[in-house]
Amino acid sequence: MLNVVLIALAVALHAPQAIAQAKDEKKAIEKKATKGKPVATGPKQRYQCKVGPYEKQTRLVMETIKDKPVYLAYWSSNGPFHCSFESWPGDGRATWIDSSAGTVINLISGTMLIERERGRFVLHAREVDRMPYCGTFGVISGVLTVPTPKGECTWQETTPEDAGQLKSEPEK
């Protein structure tokens, strides 16, 4: 019984210190995560797409500030298999690089290239492996065209050979 009382007393004495230490560690992690290139500031523009029937569908939500992508959420279905992921600069799961071709997002496995063309954004998915995000087999390779400000989106799947032709080097 005395051991239980001593343990409870020790926990009661050290709990506030542990909580304070955890808060300090969380602040340090948040501060470290916000280091790096500053993200563009200003009003956000949101683009949403849904292409195809539910059984074979591609959906996208993208946010931009001054035509610069700052958020990307992707969802797709291929029969019974569904896949989704989201990313933003500094999220710790992907590397966002501004290149001469556009914005390159190096994901856990695969690459997304977002190009700004007259009146539209063109997103190239290059061999994005479904497994890290969805636990299903296969890759996502294709081109999604997002018109600005309104209009129909289009999705065109590409072969791995075509996807390999896309650039993913940072601007020098």
C-alpha positions in Angstrom: 0.0 0.0 0.0 2.9 2.3 0.8 4.4 1.7 -2.6 1.1 2.8 -4.3 1.0 6.0 -2.3 4.7 6.8 -3.1 4.1 6.1 -6.8 1.0 8.4 -6.8 3.0 11.1 -5.0 5.8 10.8 -7.5 3.4 11.1 -10.4 1.7 14.1 -8.9 5.0 15.9 -8.3 6.4 15.2 -11.8 3.2 15.5 -13.9 3.3 19.4 -14.1 7.0 19.3 -15.1 6.3 16.6 -17.8 3.4 18.7 -19.2 5.5 21.8 -19.3 8.3 20.0 -21.0 5.9 18.5 -23.6 4.5 22.0 -24.3 8.1 23.3 -24.8 8.9 20.4 -27.1 5.7 21.1 -29.1 6.6 24.8 -29.5 10.1 23.9 -30.7 8.7 21.5 -33.3 6.2 24.0 -34.5 8.9 26.7 -34.7 11.2 24.3 -36.6 8.3 23.4 -39.0 7.7 27.0 -39.9 11.3 27.7 -40.8 12.3 27.9 -44.5 10.9 29.8 -47.4 8.0 32.1 -46.4 4.7 31.1 -48.0 3.0 33.7 -50.2 0.6 36.0 -48.4 -2.7 37.4 -49.6 -6.2 36.2 -50.4 -6.6 32.5 -51.3 -8.2 31.4 -54.5 -9.8 27.9 -54.3 -10.2 25.5 -57.3 -12.2 22.3 -57.1 -12.5 19.6 -59.7 -14.5 16.4 -60.1 -13.9 14.3 -63.2 -15.6 11.0 -64.1 -18.1 8.6 -62.6 -17.7 7.6 -59.0 -16.2 4.2 -59.9 -13.3 5.9 -61.7 -13.2 9.4 -60.5 -10.6 12.1 -59.9 -11.2 15.0 -57.5 -8.9 17.9 -56.6 -8.9 20.9 -54.3 -6.2 23.4 -54.9 -5.6 26.7 -53.2 -3.4 29.5 -54.6 -2.2 32.9 -53.5 -1.3 35.2 -56.4 -1.5 32.2 -58.7 1.1 30.3 -56.6 -0.1 26.9 -55.3 -0.1 26.7 -51.5 -2.4 23.7 -50.9 -3.3 20.5 -52.8 -5.8 17.8 -51.9 -6.2 14.8 -54.3 -8.8 12.0 -54.3 -9.3 9.2 -56.8 -11.2 6.0 -57.2 -10.4 3.1 -59.4 -13.1 0.5 -58.9 -13.1 -0.6 -55.2 -9.8 1.2 -54.6 -9.8 4.8 -53.3 -6.8 7.0 -52.7 -6.4 10.5 -51.2 -3.6 12.7 -50.0 -3.1 16.4 -49.2 0.0 18.6 -49.0 1.1 22.1 -48.4 4.6 23.8 -48.2 6.3 22.8 -45.0 4.0 19.9 -44.1 6.9 17.6 -43.5 5.6 14.9 -45.9 6.5 16.5 -49.2 9.0 19.0 -50.6 7.6 22.0 -52.6 10.0 23.5 -55.1 9.5 26.5 -57.4 11.1 25.7 -60.8 11.1 27.2 -64.2 8.4 24.7 -65.2 6.1 25.6 -62.2 5.7 24.2 -58.7 7.1 20.7 -58.2 5.8 18.7 -55.3 8.1 15.7 -54.4 5.8 13.4 -52.5 6.7 10.3 -50.5 6.7 8.4 -53.7 6.1 10.3 -57.0 5.9 13.9 -58.1 3.2 16.4 -58.9 4.1 19.3 -61.2 1.7 22.3 -61.3 2.1 24.6 -64.3 0.3 27.9 -64.8 -0.8 28.4 -68.3 -3.2 31.0 -69.8 -6.6 30.5 -68.2 -5.8 27.2 -66.5 -3.5 25.2 -64.2 -2.1 21.9 -65.5 -1.2 19.3 -62.9 1.0 16.4 -63.9 0.9 13.4 -61.6 4.1 11.4 -62.2 4.1 7.9 -60.8 2.5 8.8 -57.4 2.5 5.4 -55.6 -0.9 4.7 -54.0 0.6 2.5 -51.2 2.0 5.2 -48.9 -1.2 7.1 -49.0 -4.0 4.5 -49.4 -2.6 1.1 -48.8 -3.6 0.0 -52.3 -1.5 -1.1 -55.3 -0.8 1.0 -58.4 0.4 4.4 -59.3 -1.3 7.6 -60.3 0.0 9.0 -63.5 -1.9 11.6 -65.5 -2.6 15.2 -66.4 -5.4 17.2 -64.8 -6.4 20.4 -66.4 -8.0 23.0 -64.1 -9.6 26.0 -65.9 -9.6 29.4 -64.2 -11.8 30.9 -63.0 -14.6 28.4 -63.9 -15.1 25.5 -66.3 -14.8 21.8 -66.8 -11.8 20.0 -65.5 -10.2 17.2 -67.6 -8.2 14.1 -66.5 -6.0 12.2 -68.9 -4.1 9.2 -67.7 -0.5 8.8 -68.9 1.8 5.8 -69.3 4.8 5.5 -67.1 7.0 6.3 -70.1 5.1 9.5 -70.7 5.2 10.4 -67.0 9.0 9.9 -67.0 9.3 12.8 -69.5 8.1 15.4 -66.9 10.6 17.7 -65.4 11.2 17.7 -61.6 14.4 19.6 -61.2 14.5 22.8 -59.1 15.1 26.2 -60.7 18.8 27.2 -60.7 
